[in-house]
Amino acid sequence: MKRIVIVLVTFMLLLPSYLFALEAVEARKKLMEMGVEYTIGAFSDSIRKGDLAVVNLFLDAGMDVNSVDGTGRPALIVAAGQANAAILTALIEKGADVKVRQKDHEWTPLMEAAAEGRVDTVRELLKRGADVNAHDVTGVTALMEAVKKNSHGLVAALLAARADVNLADAKGQTALMEAATRGCDNVIPLLLQKAALVNAASKSKSTALFLAVAGGHESTVRILLDAGADPQMKDVNGFSPLIMAAWKGSAPIARMLIEKGSDINSRDNEGFTALMRAQREAHPAVVELLRNSGARE
């Protein structure tokens, strides 16, 4: 009797492994019948194509859910950039590491999802424990990638998870600077509401205001000035926002800066004033504005 019990217990212990092995064999057979090779590369391709059925067959066949393809990208990072969020969920349910990193530059699934503008995927990864403030080798965070998409929902999801708005990358640029560079007015107010430092400067001494002026983003300049951006701060070349506006030929931006008290006769590192820059670049509207505002010849 004791021996029978031992046999039955052993059988019950081994049964799950046996059934799993049968399931794996059957899944591989189905993949073969579909003309799909059982390789990491084919697994990664099925994720990129958004083919959940094939992905599930790979998982049933025993494919390592944390496998890395020939380009160095872990499966979950590949999935994070795709439209089919169900695949990402399937991988996580099978044990994929939400904090996995791409070895060459420390990229994470959350960064990938943010860079591709996948709001639902970002929310899912955050719910599953992704590090919202993780950064790659250049200091870039998911929030810095998200602001480039100018998506209110995307940025709001990261901020709700306590993304640090004032982290800076290797160049000293913050999420606010990234947004200002591109004129992303949908997300800049969100960053400012979370105490983004409006006068923070990068390693080249560029502020969000300076970058918005350089990009010719009038509405962004207005938002930043109203938020207290300092129009006097200069970059590494001694360019003030007004000198930059004059050099670019933007009379509307120059007018806003003058109205906010920008020093009209300030000089850059080469000794040029805003008026001189506007004259050299042949911007008559700016020249007239500066002269009428009291710029010295």
CORRAUR-V142340 format. One line per field, one symbol per residue. phi: phi as a letter, one per 40 degrees, with the letter a starting at -180 (. if undefined). psi: psi as a letter, one per 40 degrees, with the letter a starting at -180 (. if undefined). burial: # if it has 16 or more other C-alpha atoms within 10 Angstrom, else .. Layout:
BEGIN
phi=???
psi=???
burial=???
END
This chain:
BEGIN
phi=.cccccccccccccddccccccccccccccccccgbccbccccccccccgccccdcccccchcccbcbcccgccdccdcccccccccdcccccchcccbdbcccagcbdcccccccgccccdcccccchcccbcbcccgcbccccccccfbdcccccccccgcccbcbcccgccccccccdbgcccbdccccccgcccbcbcccgccdcdcccccgcdccdccccccgcccccbcccgccdcccccccgccdcdccccccgcccbcbcccgccccccccccfbdccdcdcccchccc
psi=dddddddddddddedddddddddddddddddddefhigidddddddddefgdddddddddeehhefihaeeehiddddddeidgeddddddddeeiheeiihddefiidddddddefgdddddddddeeihdeiiaeeehidddddddefhdddddddddefhheeiiadeehidddddddefgededdddddffhhdeiiadefhidddddddefgdddddddddeehheehiadeehidddddddefgdddddddddeehhdeiiaeeeiidddddddefgddddddddeeehi.
burial=......................##..#####....#.#.#########.#.#.################...#############.######...#######...#####################...#######..#####################.#.#######..#####################...#######..##############.######...#######..##############.######.#.#######...########...#..##.##....#..
END
